[in-house]
Amino acid sequence: MRAFLQVIKGPGLGRKITLREGQLMYVGRTTADINFPENPEMSSVHFSIQWLGNECQFKDLNSANGSFRNGERVTDSLVYNGDEIRAGQAIFRVVMGEEGELSNPAMPEYAKPAVQPTWSTTKHEAPPPSGGTSGRIPAQQPPQQNTPQSTFQPSSPPPAQTPPPAPAPHAHAHPSAPIAVNAGMPSAEGSVGLLIATATDVVQIAPVDDDTKKLAKPDWNTPQFVESLAGQEKFLDAIRVLAFAMGKLTVIEWAHRCVNIGCGEGLSKIDANALDLVQRWLGDRSEGLRREIYAASQAADHGTAASWVAMAAFWSEGSMGPPPPAPPLAPGPTQCAHAATGAILLAAVAKQPEKAPDKYREFLRVGLEMVKG
């Protein structure tokens, strides 16, 4: 038996999302596991869906425009074969049974083979070999290596500008205060350095296309692969590979540094505040400070590189739902890396986009120094 969602109307018509039993899948516009950037009315992470045999558990994730099951607005609902879900401008149909029930052989398959999520990764949890169960496979995006553009575009000009605070080197290395996260939720504790050491392993989870995956040699480590991609000017994929190989705290710090390098004195007061909060949180990961970071990202309307650094921190641990007494909602294991990648790519084109290739090279140099040192 198989289950999938297929877009039957609106942006992304024909796209199909394969579900695997027990797997929690996040769907949204820009930073989910499956992304629909062509659907402007979807939220960045709009809903989650989990196949549970004869039914699927559907949850709207506080989206701006809501989700609708068979025309009725829902926040948390079971959905069944044939149900239709509207998110933004698109309508998805739930199909359970034989794939041929609503499958067109000419339509591309967007979901990749899935593996079980790993909610907390540390230095001591070595990733399994290729084909193992190191994390859920995120959706693939079309390659854009030869253009200084990012899929993460600011929605409005930044407000009045002020210089950013200088980042502290490796601020996450020695937390100085107790860590408060919701019980049972993922933690970023110990998630530092290079966690996925080999090229063939990291391409199993990094959102790169099949042509890039084929370039990964079995005897290459991740830094070698990143350097090879950069040498071929496949900068976007090089950044994605390195980001998804890093521990959560390291990728957040890398994104923080890149935004300071790329935006510099062009940061607004709102963005500078977001980066300052992230820098403080890297050294003192309290739950209260993490919630302040989320508020700072909202203040920037999730439209700037700094706001995506903040979202990377917020999604690195704890619940992505409202504070208690609301029930906890765990972020997906790749959401932190997705947000950090978005911040880095946006930082390269925020100012003087014609110089993006040079910025990509500098960002990669900084990132590689962090994991090699």
N, C-alpha and C positions, 0 to 999 in steps of 0.2 A: 504494500500500500504506500502511496506517495501523497504528499500534500504540498501545495504551493499557492502563492498569491499571484494573480495576473492582472495587469492594468487593462481594463476593458473600455475605458473612456478617459480622455484628457491627456495631460502631459505624460510622456512615457508609454503611450499606447503600445501594447504588445509585450512590454517588459514582464519578465516572470521572475519571481523570487522563490526559490526552492526552500522548503522547510524540512527540518530533520527532527525526528521525534525527541522531545525533551529539550531541544536547543532554544534558547531565548534570542530572538532576532530583533534588532533595533532598526527602525526605518525612519528616514527624515530627509531634509533638504541638503544638508552639507556635512554633518559630522556624525552620522549614524553608521551602522554596518552596511546598510543599503541606502544609497543617496539618490535623490531626484532633484538635482539643481535646476532642472527645467520647470519645476513646480513652485512658483514663487510664494504661494499661499501655505505651503507646508512649513512647519517649524524645523529648526536645525535637527532636532531629534523629536519626531512627531509622535510615534507610537511604538510599542513593542508587541510582539506576537510569539506565542510558544505553542507548538503542536503537541497535543496530549492524547494521541490515539484517534478517537472519533470526534474530537472537538479541538478547538484552539482557544487559548486564553489570550484575550486582546486587552491592552491597556493604553489609553491616551495619556501621554506624558506631559500634562499641563500645556498642551499646544495652544497657540494663540487663537486659532480658528476652529478648534475642536475636531472631533472625529464622529462619524455617523455610520451606524449599522442599519442597513436597509431603510435609510432615511431618518432614523431616530438617533439623536445625539447620545453618545455613550462615553463613559470614562473607564469602566472596567466591566468587561462582558465576555461571556463565552460566545464563540462564533462557530458556525457549522458549514458543511459543504453547501455551496451555492449562495451563501451570504455575501452581500456586497458592502464594502467599507469605503466611505468617501473621506479622503484626507487632502485638504487643499482643493486643487482643481481636478484631482484624479479619483477614479473609482476603481477599486481593487475587488476582484472576485476570489473568494476562498474556494479552492478545489481540493478535495480529498478523494482518493481512489486511484484509478489508473491515470497516468499522466496524459494519455491521449484524449481524455474527456474535453480538455480545452487547450490543446497544445497545437501550435502551428510550427512545423519543422523549420520554416524559414525565419522564425523569430529567434533572436539570440538568447542564450541562457546567461543570466547575469549573476546568479548566485554560484559561489564556488564550493568545492567540497568542504564540509564543516568538520570541526573537531570540538571536543569539549572545552568549555572555558576554564581558565585558571584564574581564580579571583585574586590571589595574592602571590606575587612573585618576589623572590629575594635573590641575593647573590648566591645563596646555597641551593637554589632550586634550578639545577641545570636543565635546559630545554631538551626534550626528547629528540631523536633523530627525525629526519624528514618523514612525513606521513604519520607522525605521532600526535599526541594530544596536548599541544602547548597553548592553544587559545583558539577562539572562534575566528574563522577567515572573514575579513571585512570585504565589502564590495569593491569591485575594481572600477577605476575611473579611466577615461580615455587618456592616453599619453599626451603630454604637452611639453616635451623636453626642449623644444627649440623656440619657445616664445616666452617672453618675460611677463606672463600673465598668471594669475592665480584664480582658482574657482572661488576663493574667499574674497569678496569684494565689499568695501565699505558701503553702507547704505546712505551715508550723508557725510558732508565735510566735517572735520573735527572742530571742536570749539577752540577758544583761545589757548595758546600754546605756552608750555613752560618746560624747562629742561628736566629730563628724568633723573631719578636718583641713581647713583652708581651701584651696580650689582656687586654683592660680596662673593668672592670666589668660593665655589663649592660650599655654599651656605647650608646645604642639606646634610653634610657629612656627619655632623655631631649635634643632633637635636638637644636643646638645653632644657626642655620642659616636658612633662607628661603629655602623651598623645591621647586626645579624646575623640573617638569615633564611635558610631553607633554599633552596638553589639551585633555580631554576625555579618557586618558589612565588610567589603574589601578594604585592605590597608596598604599603604605605600611604604610601610616600615621596611627598611633594608633594600628597597627596590632601586638600587643605584648601580652605576657603571654599565658595562656591556653584558646584557643577560643572554643574548642569542649570538653565539660566537661564530657560527659558520654561515656562509652565504646561502647554501642550499636549505638551511633551516629557516632563515629569516624571510626568504621569498615565499614561504608557505603562509605567512600572515601579513606581510606588507602589501599595501594596495597598489601593486604594480601589474602591468599587463604580462601576458604570456611570453612575448618576445623578450622582455627584460628578465623574466624568470629563467629563460633558456641560457642567458649569459652567465648565470651563476655556476662556477666550476666547483666540483665536489671537494677539491683540495684548497679552496680559498676560504680565508676567514672573512668576517664581515667587513672590517676596514679595507681589506684588499678589494673586495667587490665594490664598495663605495667609491674608492679611488678610481677603479676602472670605469665605473659609470660616469664619474665626473670628467675623466679624460675623454670620454666620448660625448661630452656635453649633455648627458642625460641627467641634468641637475635635479629635476623634480623627483625622479625615481631614486636618485642617490640620497636625497634628503629623506624621502619616505622610508627607504631601507634602514638608514641609520636611526631614524626616530623610532621605528618599530622594534629595533634591536636593543634599544636602551631601556634601563630601568625607568620607572615613572618619575622619580625625583630628578634623575639626570636629564631626561628629555624636557622636563619643565624648566630646569636651569638653563639648558641649551636654548630653548625658545626665548627665555627671558633675556639672555645675552644677545641673541640675534635681533630682537626687537630694539634693544638699546643701540646696537650697531647700525641697523637699517633705518631707524626713525630718528635717533639722536635727539637733537633739540626740537624736532618737529612734533614731539609728543604733547598732547593736550593735558590739562590738569587732571582730567578724568582718567586718561590712560596712565599718566605718571603715578596717580594714586593706586591704580590697579597693580602696576608693577611693584610699587613699594609694599603693598600688602602681600603679594606673592613672595617677595624677597624675605619679608618677616616670617611668613608661614614656613618657608623652607628651613628656617632655623628653629621654629617653635610651632609644631603642627597641631595647634589647638582647633577644636571644632568651631568655636566662636569665630576665630580668624578665617577659617575656611568659608563660613557663611558670609562674612564681610567681603571676601573675594568674589563670591557669587553676585552680591549686590553691586560691586564695582563693575563687573562684567555687564550686568543689566544696564547700568548707568551709561555705558558706552554702546548700548543697543546691539551688542554682539557683532559690531561692524568694523572693529579695528584689530590690528595685530595684537595689541596689548590685551584686549578683551578676550582673545582666544588663549593667551597665556593663562589668564585668570580661569577660564573654563577648564583648561588642562589640569590646573591645580584642584579645582572643585571636583572634577570627575576622577581624580586619582584615588580617592578613598571615601569612605562614609556613604551616606545616602544622597542620591540626587533628587529626592523628593523634599517636601517641606519638612521643617524640624518636627521632632516629637511634640504632641502625641500622634502626628500623622504616621502611618506605617512606613517603614524604610523601603527604599527602592534602589537597588544596587545598580551602579553604572556598568555598562559592558566592559569587558577586559581590554578593549582596544580604544575606548572613547578618549582616554587621556592622550594617547599617541596621535589620534586623529586631530584633536584640538591643537596640540603642540605643532604638528605638521602644518596645519592651517595658519597658525601664527607666524611660522618661519617663512612660508611661501608669501604671505601677505606683506611681511616686513620687507621682502626683497623688491616689491613693486609699489610700496606706499609712497616713496619719494624717488624721483628720477628713474622711472621704470625701464628706461633705455639702458640703464646700467645694471639691470637685474643679474645678468650672467656673472659679473664681477662680484656681486653680493652673494650669489649662490656659492661661488668658490670660497669666499671668506667665511660664510656660515659653515660650510663643510669642513674647512680647516679647523675652526674652533671646535666643532663637534668631535672630529677625529682626535684632536688633542685631549679632549675630556675623557674619551674612552681608552685612549692609549696610555694616558698618564696615570 
